[in-house]
């Protein structure tokens, strides 16, 4: 009996030992697999898989291997947002914030075997984030275990199209164009000054709203690709008829492939997209015979924060965030228009949006315009944020249909008619003087809706953001309801400024 029990125990011990050894081998194998650096293609495949299965992507839900691989492929740049859950910015020096930053840098120094000077790449003066250099997977793991970390994002990683075999590392031409178009005479009307009214202004009763407001005195900021130096109507002819009206342009974008470059590229548009957005909002009503903007007496401040419409580059993300801070700090600016974006959230831009929002700004954001890189996604960031007003473009017809390249979804707040049955879009000023072009997508829809908001705010200068937004909703086609894809719909500008 004893001998039999002894034999059974020996078998059990051998079996358990064997299982333990197998588990150790399995665990070692799994750990080695997780420490393998994924290729760029593998990173994008994982991101695409997440979007297909869950409908969205956020780096906070990525596993350590994916985040680390993207960081390494993005020049080892990691952006660390710190502080409490919604503590996006600070108004004064914070002892708690400094303690958190010190803990972050201590983790990096210990795991990367580097100095604080070499680890810290950039520290924002207002927003609660820092850029650091990371090479080690263990650094990622230990940072994620720290308290008061809001996000870790590989901001140097450039997205590529998961639906194409030939991966490209740059989207530098997205939304860009310099050539003028021949504008059909059927696509505009003419004022007594000789200025041209785009065809779709009549759909929104903008021409009738001008009897009550033209945007006089309201400051609008546009964050985009800048403003052309070659378009007279957006420079020295801007206030031909309205003395004191001003247009200004600045630049926060650094045109460089190197993260360490600090040479600002200036305010001038090298794409054409930003010039079109500024035109849709504020082009003047003068005798040049060109197309006018919706709020043609408003003041305009243009920021070149990006090279194109897709914010996939480190300097683009940083440039847009810095432009939001600058416009947020200006008391003369009430409205910010952003016809740019990204398939998923960018921490530093989200922080900057919240900062500008805290300053009372009404921020309009494009719902998304499909390109070969974004047609696999729904409403894009930052239009997905509750602090922004999301806009998309629709066709000119009785039923609502998004334009041929426009995104739609539950995050959309308003729509703007900008595409006809002949595929003609909204005419705007061209990149060069005495030229015009058709401008489409959610980009022109967003800028134009910002222009309507300027008309309302100029009519009621003592209103706050919430009151203006409430009036825009009231003038929306679906009000008091909200459509699941098109928000409150097209805005009747006459009703918006008049109240009935």
C-alpha positions, 0 to 999 in steps of 0.5 A, a space after each residue: 500500500 505504501 509502495 503503491 502510494 509512493 509510486 503514485 506520488 512520484 508519477 504526480 511529481 514528475 507530471 507536475 514538474 513536466 507541466 511546470 517546465 512546459 509552462 515556463 517554455 510557453 511563457 518564455 516563448 510568449 514573452 519573446 513574441 511580445 518583445 519582438 519589434 513589429 514592422 510598420 506593416 504589422 503595426 498598421 494591420 493591427 490598427 486596421 483590425 481594431 478599427 474594423 472590429 471596434 469602430 475606432 482606435 485609441 493608443 490607450 487601448 493598444 498593447 505594450 508591443 504595439 505602442 512600443 513598435 510604433 514609437 520606435 518606428 516614429 524616431 523613438 518619440 513618445 508623447 506623455 500626457 500627465 495629470 488627472 483625467 481631464 487635466 489637459 492644461 495648467 494656468 500656473 506652475 503646479 507642484 503636483 505636475 512637476 512631481 509627476 514629470 519628475 517621476 516620468 523622467 526618472 523611469 526613462 532615465 533608469 530604463 534608457 540609461 540616459 540623462 534627463 537632458 537627453 530624455 526630454 525633447 520638449 515640454 509644453 508651457 501650458 498643456 500638460 504633456 512632454 515629448 521624450 525619447 524611448 527605445 526600450 519596451 520596459 520603459 513603456 511598460 513601467 510608464 503605464 504603471 505610473 499614476 496620473 498618466 493620461 496618455 502615451 502616444 507615438 507622435 513621431 509615427 506616420 500612418 500609412 494606408 492599410 488598404 494599399 500594398 505600396 506603403 507611403 510614409 507621407 501624405 504631403 499632397 492631401 487636400 492640396 491644389 493650386 490650379 484655378 478652375 473655370 467656374 460655370 455661370 450657372 454656379 453663381 449670382 452677382 451683387 451690385 458691386 460686381 462680387 460673385 455669390 456662390 450658388 449654394 449661398 441661396 440654399 442656406 439663405 445667406 444672401 438674405 441674412 446679409 440684410 441683418 448681419 455681415 459678420 462685422 467685428 467678429 474675429 475668426 481664426 483658421 488653422 490650416 495650411 496657411 494663406 497665399 501671399 499671391 491672393 490680393 483679396 486676402 491681403 491688401 484688398 481685404 478691407 477695400 470697402 470696410 475701413 478697420 477690418 483686418 486680416 493677419 497670418 502666422 505660422 506655427 508649422 515646422 517643415 522638416 523631417 527631423 523632430 529636432 528642427 525648430 525653424 518655423 516655415 512661416 505663414 504662407 500657404 504652400 498647399 492651397 487648402 488653407 487659402 480656400 478655407 479663409 476665402 469661404 469665410 471672409 473673402 471681401 465684397 468689393 469691385 474685383 469681380 471675385 467670389 465673396 465669403 459668407 461673413 465678408 465683414 469679419 476679421 480674419 486670423 490665419 495660422 499655418 499649422 500643418 502642411 496638408 489636411 491629415 495631421 500625421 506628422 510630428 510637426 503638424 500635430 505640434 503646429 496645430 496644438 500651438 495655433 490653438 493655444 495662440 488663438 485661444 489667448 486672443 480676446 478678439 477671436 470668437 470662432 476657430 475653424 479647423 478643416 483638418 484632422 486625423 483618423 484617431 485622437 491626438 493627445 496634444 491636439 485634444 489638450 489644445 482644443 480643450 484649452 481654447 474651449 476653456 477660453 470661450 471659443 467656438 471650434 468648428 471641425 471637419 467630419 472628414 473627407 475621404 481620400 485613399 487614406 481615410 475612406 475606411 474611417 468614419 467621423 474623424 478627430 477632432 470632430 469627434 470631441 464634445 468640445 468641437 462642432 462637427 460639420 460635413 458636406 451634403 448634396 443639393 437635393 431634398 433628401 440628405 446625402 453626404 457628398 461623394 467624399 464626405 463622412 457622416 455619423 452620430 458625431 456630426 452636428 451640422 451639414 452644409 450644401 456644397 455639391 450639385 448634381 453635376 459634381 460642381 462644388 462651392 466656388 471660392 477665391 483661387 490661390 492666385 489673384 483673379 483666379 477661382 476654384 471649386 472647393 469641396 468636401 467637409 472642408 468647405 462645409 466646415 469653413 462655411 458653417 463657421 462663417 454662418 456662426 460669425 453672422 450670428 455672433 456679429 448680430 448678437 455681440 454680447 452672446 456667449 458661445 452656448 447662446 450662439 450654438 443654440 441659435 444655430 441648432 434652432 435654425 437647423 433643418 432637423 431641429 429640435 431633433 438630431 439626425 443620426 448621421 447629419 446632426 441638426 442638418 442644414 442651417 437656415 442663415 436668415 433664421 439664425 440671424 433673425 430668430 424666426 
